[in-house]
């Protein structure tokens, strides 16, 4: 397994472990071959995985066994029953969505979360877009494979079209994948989160407690569904049960409707002006490495395991 999955799961566990209502059930969107899900299961969470690729899910099923439910679905369609304590999507899964699909996926995620539940996902940043544009070809060798990653970035359209060629050196077997990703402006993401009824807690540097900066390549967005739904009746949305001292300082938005109370101590909250991002996660660095550009060898290894060529021209891969 790529060691980043254990580190990322550790960050999530640290984030959730002091949530007094308790985080037990997790919905893993774009779960791929189940590497993050496996780490979460190891930490004691009940996980349901969703992915659009049958071959990925077959691999995940072999890894996770029969106790983890896996659902084949293409976002924003989310045919999953039940209510979860947390929804996650890692390894830039949401970057494969169009802006409209991202907004619809956030709404679908909110419908599957309990009041006070967590939504944590990562996205590539403008720094990643610039890095990829400046380094259109990345090649190398790892784990007995030679790879070439070729990317074309349209800065105006905020898209990246990538071709990955991997050759297995033991027998010369070659496979190719094509991907399209979307680089979202922060304002797009914040607007979509607000429309879906989420409270933005913080944006950090790739599953650490460091705030994002101009060098951040992958940003982690930490959000919660308010205890009181901000889309109903003009009351202040409340988020309770902060798991960490720094996370106790919450953004408060004007919102609406009463929702069922979630047990937990009331946090100290600070108003946030529109468009102002919260960077109040504390607790020390976890030493997680940055990833880039666009699609990297870590992702090549996971996707190569599927053992087939995907030619997805004109279609997003999620």
C-alpha positions as CSV (number, residue, x, y, z in Angstrom):
1,X,0.0,0.0,0.0
2,X,1.1,3.6,-0.6
3,X,2.1,4.9,2.9
4,X,0.1,8.1,2.3
5,X,-3.2,6.2,2.9
6,X,-2.2,5.3,6.4
7,X,-1.0,8.8,7.1
8,X,-4.2,10.3,5.7
9,X,-6.4,7.9,7.6
10,X,-4.4,8.9,10.7
11,X,-5.2,12.5,10.1
12,X,-8.9,11.8,9.7
13,X,-8.9,9.6,12.9
14,X,-7.2,12.4,14.9
15,X,-9.8,14.9,13.5
16,X,-12.7,12.7,14.4
17,X,-11.6,11.0,17.6
18,X,-12.8,13.8,19.9
19,X,-16.2,14.3,18.2
20,X,-18.5,13.5,21.1
21,X,-21.4,12.2,19.0
22,X,-18.8,9.7,17.7
23,X,-17.7,8.9,14.1
24,X,-18.3,5.3,13.4
25,X,-19.7,5.1,9.8
26,X,-17.8,6.5,6.8
27,X,-18.8,6.9,3.2
28,X,-15.7,6.8,1.0
29,X,-16.4,8.4,-2.4
30,X,-14.1,7.6,-5.4
31,X,-12.8,4.8,-3.2
32,X,-10.7,3.2,-6.0
33,X,-9.0,0.0,-5.0
34,X,-9.9,0.5,-1.4
35,X,-6.6,1.5,0.0
36,X,-7.9,4.3,2.3
37,X,-11.0,2.2,3.2
38,X,-8.6,-0.5,4.4
39,X,-6.8,1.9,6.7
40,X,-10.1,3.2,8.1
41,X,-11.4,-0.3,8.7
42,X,-8.1,-1.1,10.5
43,X,-8.8,1.9,12.8
44,X,-12.3,0.5,13.6
45,X,-14.6,2.4,11.2
46,X,-17.4,0.9,9.3
47,X,-16.9,1.9,5.7
48,X,-19.0,1.9,2.5
49,X,-17.1,2.6,-0.7
50,X,-18.4,4.1,-3.9
51,X,-16.6,4.1,-7.3
52,X,-17.5,4.2,-11.0
53,X,-14.9,1.7,-12.1
54,X,-15.9,-2.0,-11.8
55,X,-12.3,-3.2,-12.1
56,X,-11.3,-0.9,-9.2
57,X,-14.2,-2.3,-7.1
58,X,-13.1,-5.8,-7.9
59,X,-9.7,-5.1,-6.6
60,X,-11.2,-3.3,-3.5
61,X,-13.4,-6.3,-2.8
62,X,-10.4,-8.7,-2.8
63,X,-8.6,-6.3,-0.4
64,X,-11.4,-5.5,2.0
65,X,-13.4,-8.7,2.0
66,X,-17.2,-9.2,2.4
67,X,-17.7,-7.0,5.4
68,X,-17.3,-3.7,3.5
69,X,-20.1,-2.7,1.2
70,X,-19.0,-1.5,-2.2
71,X,-21.3,0.3,-4.6
72,X,-20.7,1.0,-8.3
73,X,-22.0,4.5,-9.1
74,X,-20.9,7.5,-11.1
75,X,-21.0,10.8,-9.2
76,X,-23.1,12.8,-8.6
77,X,-25.4,9.8,-8.6
78,X,-25.2,8.3,-5.1
79,X,-27.5,5.3,-4.7
80,X,-26.5,4.6,-1.1
81,X,-29.0,4.1,1.8
82,X,-28.5,5.2,5.4
83,X,-27.0,8.2,7.2
84,X,-23.3,8.4,7.9
85,X,-21.1,10.2,10.4
86,X,-18.6,11.2,7.8
87,X,-18.1,11.4,4.0
88,X,-14.6,11.4,2.5
89,X,-13.0,11.6,-0.9
90,X,-9.2,11.5,-1.3
91,X,-6.5,11.4,-4.0
92,X,-8.1,14.2,-6.0
93,X,-11.3,12.2,-6.8
94,X,-13.4,15.3,-6.9
95,X,-11.1,16.9,-9.5
96,X,-12.6,14.5,-12.0
97,X,-16.0,16.2,-11.6
98,X,-17.2,19.1,-13.7
99,X,-18.2,22.2,-11.7
100,X,-21.9,21.2,-12.0
101,X,-21.1,17.6,-10.9
102,X,-19.1,18.9,-7.9
103,X,-22.0,21.0,-6.7
104,X,-24.5,18.1,-7.2
105,X,-22.1,15.7,-5.4
106,X,-21.8,18.0,-2.4
107,X,-25.6,18.2,-2.2
108,X,-25.9,14.4,-2.4
109,X,-23.2,14.0,0.3
110,X,-25.1,16.4,2.6
111,X,-28.2,14.2,2.2
112,X,-26.2,11.2,3.5
113,X,-24.7,12.9,6.5
114,X,-26.1,13.2,10.0
115,X,-26.4,16.7,11.5
116,X,-22.9,17.7,12.7
117,X,-21.4,15.1,10.3
118,X,-18.1,15.6,8.5
119,X,-17.2,16.1,4.9
120,X,-13.5,15.9,4.1
121,X,-12.0,15.9,0.7
122,X,-8.9,17.1,-1.2
123,X,-8.5,19.1,-4.4
124,X,-5.6,20.2,-6.5
125,X,-4.7,23.9,-6.1
126,X,-3.8,26.7,-8.5
127,X,-0.2,25.9,-7.5
128,X,-0.7,22.4,-8.8
129,X,-2.1,23.8,-12.0
130,X,0.9,26.0,-12.5
131,X,3.3,23.2,-11.6
132,X,1.7,20.8,-14.1
133,X,1.7,23.4,-16.8
134,X,5.4,24.1,-16.2
135,X,6.2,20.3,-16.2
136,X,4.0,18.8,-18.9
137,X,6.0,15.6,-19.1
138,X,7.0,13.6,-16.0
139,X,8.7,10.2,-16.5
140,X,10.6,7.7,-14.3
141,X,10.8,4.2,-12.9
142,X,9.3,2.7,-9.8
143,X,8.5,-0.8,-8.6
144,X,9.7,-2.4,-11.9
145,X,7.6,-0.1,-14.1
146,X,8.5,2.7,-16.4
147,X,6.0,5.5,-16.6
148,X,5.5,8.6,-18.7
149,X,2.8,11.2,-17.7
150,X,2.0,13.8,-20.3
151,X,-0.3,16.7,-19.4
152,X,-1.9,19.5,-21.3
153,X,-3.2,22.3,-19.1
154,X,-5.7,24.9,-20.3
155,X,-5.3,27.6,-17.7
156,X,-8.3,29.6,-19.0
157,X,-10.6,26.6,-18.9
158,X,-9.0,25.3,-15.7
159,X,-8.7,21.8,-17.1
160,X,-5.9,19.3,-17.4
161,X,-5.9,16.4,-19.9
162,X,-3.4,13.7,-19.0
163,X,-2.1,10.6,-20.7
164,X,-0.3,8.0,-18.6
165,X,1.8,5.3,-20.3
166,X,3.2,2.5,-18.1
167,X,5.5,-0.3,-19.2
168,X,6.1,-3.3,-17.0
169,X,9.8,-4.0,-17.4
170,X,9.5,-7.7,-16.6
171,X,7.6,-8.5,-19.8
172,X,7.2,-5.2,-21.7
173,X,3.5,-5.1,-21.2
174,X,2.2,-1.6,-21.7
175,X,-1.1,0.1,-20.8
176,X,-2.4,3.6,-21.3
177,X,-4.9,5.8,-19.5
178,X,-6.4,9.1,-20.3
179,X,-7.8,11.5,-17.7
180,X,-9.4,14.9,-17.5
181,X,-9.3,16.9,-14.3
182,X,-10.8,20.2,-13.4
183,X,-9.0,22.8,-11.3
184,X,-11.6,24.6,-9.2
185,X,-11.3,28.2,-8.0
186,X,-11.6,28.5,-4.2
187,X,-14.7,30.7,-4.7
188,X,-16.3,27.9,-6.8
189,X,-15.8,25.4,-4.0
190,X,-17.0,27.7,-1.2
191,X,-20.1,28.6,-3.2
192,X,-20.9,25.0,-3.8
193,X,-20.4,24.1,-0.2
194,X,-22.6,26.9,1.0
195,X,-25.3,26.0,-1.4
196,X,-25.2,22.4,-0.2
197,X,-25.5,23.7,3.4
198,X,-22.0,22.9,4.7
199,X,-20.0,24.9,7.1
200,X,-16.4,25.3,6.0
201,X,-14.2,24.6,9.0
202,X,-10.7,24.8,7.5
203,X,-8.6,24.3,4.4
204,X,-5.1,22.8,5.1
205,X,-2.1,21.5,3.3
206,X,-2.6,17.9,2.3
207,X,-4.0,16.1,5.4
208,X,-1.9,18.1,7.9
209,X,-2.7,20.9,10.3
210,X,-0.7,23.4,8.3
211,X,-2.7,26.1,6.6
212,X,-2.6,26.2,2.8
213,X,0.0,28.6,1.3
214,X,1.2,29.5,-2.2
215,X,3.2,26.3,-2.4
216,X,0.4,23.9,-1.4
217,X,-0.3,21.4,-4.3
218,X,-3.1,19.4,-2.7
219,X,-5.5,21.2,-0.3
220,X,-7.7,19.3,2.2
221,X,-11.1,20.8,2.7
222,X,-12.7,20.1,6.2
223,X,-16.4,20.8,6.4
224,X,-19.3,19.9,8.6
225,X,-23.0,19.7,8.1
226,X,-24.5,22.1,10.7
227,X,-26.7,20.8,13.5
228,X,-29.2,23.3,12.3
229,X,-29.6,23.2,8.5
230,X,-28.6,26.7,7.2
231,X,-31.0,26.3,4.2
232,X,-34.2,26.4,6.1
233,X,-35.2,29.2,8.4
234,X,-32.8,32.1,9.0
235,X,-31.2,30.9,12.2
236,X,-27.5,30.7,12.8
237,X,-26.0,27.3,11.9
238,X,-24.3,25.6,14.8
239,X,-21.5,23.0,14.6
240,X,-20.9,21.1,17.8
241,X,-18.6,18.5,19.2
242,X,-15.2,19.9,18.1
243,X,-12.6,17.2,18.1
244,X,-9.6,19.4,18.5
245,X,-8.8,22.6,20.3
246,X,-8.1,24.6,17.2
247,X,-11.2,23.2,15.5
248,X,-13.3,24.7,18.3
249,X,-13.2,28.0,16.5
250,X,-15.9,27.7,14.0
251,X,-17.2,29.8,11.2
252,X,-20.9,30.8,11.7
253,X,-23.1,31.6,8.7
254,X,-26.6,32.8,8.5
255,X,-28.8,29.8,8.0
256,X,-32.1,28.1,8.7
257,X,-33.9,25.1,10.1
258,X,-33.8,23.2,13.3
259,X,-32.2,19.8,13.1
260,X,-31.9,17.1,15.7
261,X,-29.5,18.0,18.4
262,X,-26.1,16.3,18.4
263,X,-24.5,15.8,21.8
264,X,-21.3,17.6,22.5
265,X,-19.9,20.7,24.1
266,X,-20.7,24.0,22.4
267,X,-17.7,25.4,20.6
268,X,-16.3,28.9,20.7
269,X,-17.2,30.3,17.3
270,X,-16.1,33.3,15.4
271,X,-18.0,34.9,12.5
272,X,-16.5,34.7,9.1
273,X,-16.9,37.3,6.4
274,X,-18.1,36.0,3.0
275,X,-15.1,34.6,1.1
276,X,-12.9,34.5,4.2
277,X,-11.3,31.1,4.7
278,X,-10.8,29.6,8.2
279,X,-7.3,28.3,9.0
280,X,-7.6,27.4,12.6
281,X,-6.7,23.8,12.6
282,X,-3.9,23.2,15.2
283,X,-2.1,20.3,16.7
284,X,1.2,20.0,15.0
285,X,2.5,18.7,11.7
286,X,2.0,15.1,10.8
287,X,4.9,15.0,8.3
288,X,2.7,14.1,5.3
289,X,4.4,14.6,2.0
290,X,3.0,16.8,-0.8
291,X,2.0,15.1,-4.0
292,X,2.1,16.4,-7.6
293,X,1.9,17.0,-10.4
294,X,-1.6,16.2,-11.7
295,X,-1.4,12.4,-11.6
296,X,1.6,11.0,-10.0
297,X,3.4,7.6,-9.7
298,X,1.5,6.8,-6.5
299,X,-1.7,6.9,-8.5
300,X,-0.2,5.1,-11.4
301,X,0.6,2.1,-9.1
302,X,-2.9,1.9,-7.7
303,X,-4.5,2.2,-11.1
304,X,-2.1,-0.2,-12.9
305,X,-3.1,-2.9,-10.5
306,X,-6.4,-3.0,-12.3
307,X,-4.5,-4.6,-15.2
308,X,-6.4,-3.1,-18.1
309,X,-6.3,-0.2,-20.6
310,X,-8.8,2.6,-20.2
311,X,-9.3,4.9,-23.1
312,X,-11.7,7.5,-21.7
313,X,-11.5,10.2,-24.3
314,X,-14.2,12.9,-24.0
315,X,-15.3,11.5,-20.6
316,X,-14.3,12.1,-17.0
317,X,-12.9,9.2,-15.1
318,X,-14.0,9.0,-11.4
